Amino acid sequence: VSLSPSVGRVVNISSMLGRMANPARSPYCITKFGVEAFSDCLRYEMYPLGVKVSVVEPGNFIAATSLYSPESIRAIAKKMWDELPEVVRKDYGKKYFDEKIAKMETYCSSGSTDTSPVIDAVTHALTATTPYTRYHPMDYYWWLRMQIVTHLPGAVSDMIYIR
Ligand SMILES: *[C@@H]1O[C@H](CO)[C@@H](O)[C@H](O)[C@H]1NC(C)=O
């Protein structure tokens, strides 16, 4: 079997939360960090075969995707609370839990409604002669935050972003 060079492309959709953590998002961050690690391993493995692997890390496009609705968040929250062990419910308290859920609900309409930066990134990754390893379609606030979190010592980024 002979493989012709530069035949393949893999473009995985990760997230800015595949590069930096965020409170109340651990399941999401864990899976997106996983997509990053998987894609990085695959990029090394596929390079000798001429297959290029890119990762697109979109910022906040929640409003454009309708991934969440206040109704679905409330339904999941109710199920979570009902299924929590009594000891955990007592430790955190209903007030704390409800505050976090209310915050989550405000995310539903947050972010950009224009997905064209993401589409452009995927298009470039698929068609450019030399696609980038990572694409960062996101607004400037999150782009800067991601640079700080990924490039500066943890103590510095914690000082800025943990409150
Ligand atoms: C990565 O993208 C490829 C298609 O480009 C897809 O088949 C695969 O399931 C994706 N993997 C992950 C972990 O998202």
The ligand as a Tripos MOL2 file, in Angstrom:
@<TRIPOS>MOLECULE
LIG
   14    14     1     0     0
SMALL
NO_CHARGES

@<TRIPOS>ATOM
      1 C1        -11.9420   14.7040   14.9310 C.3       1 LIG1
      2 O1        -12.4050   15.0150   13.6330 O.3       1 LIG1
      3 C2        -12.6450   13.8790   12.8210 C.3       1 LIG1
      4 C3        -13.0420   14.3920   11.4250 C.3       1 LIG1
      5 O2        -12.1930   15.4250   10.9940 O.3       1 LIG1
      6 C4        -13.7460   13.0290   13.4170 C.3       1 LIG1
      7 O3        -13.9090   11.8620   12.6590 O.3       1 LIG1
      8 C5        -13.3490   12.6480   14.8480 C.3       1 LIG1
      9 O4        -14.4180   11.9840   15.4790 O.3       1 LIG1
     10 C6        -13.0030   13.8920   15.6550 C.3       1 LIG1
     11 N1        -12.5380   13.4870   16.9790 N.am      1 LIG1
     12 C7        -12.8900   14.1230   18.0940 C.2       1 LIG1
     13 C8        -12.3130   13.5740   19.3550 C.3       1 LIG1
     14 O5        -13.6050   15.1040   18.0990 O.2       1 LIG1
@<TRIPOS>BOND
     1     1     2 1
     2     1    10 1
     3     2     3 1
     4     3     4 1
     5     3     6 1
     6     4     5 1
     7     6     7 1
     8     6     8 1
     9     8     9 1
    10     8    10 1
    11    10    11 1
    12    11    12 1
    13    12    13 1
    14    12    14 2
@<TRIPOS>SUBSTRUCTURE
     1 LIG1         1 GROUP 0 **** ****
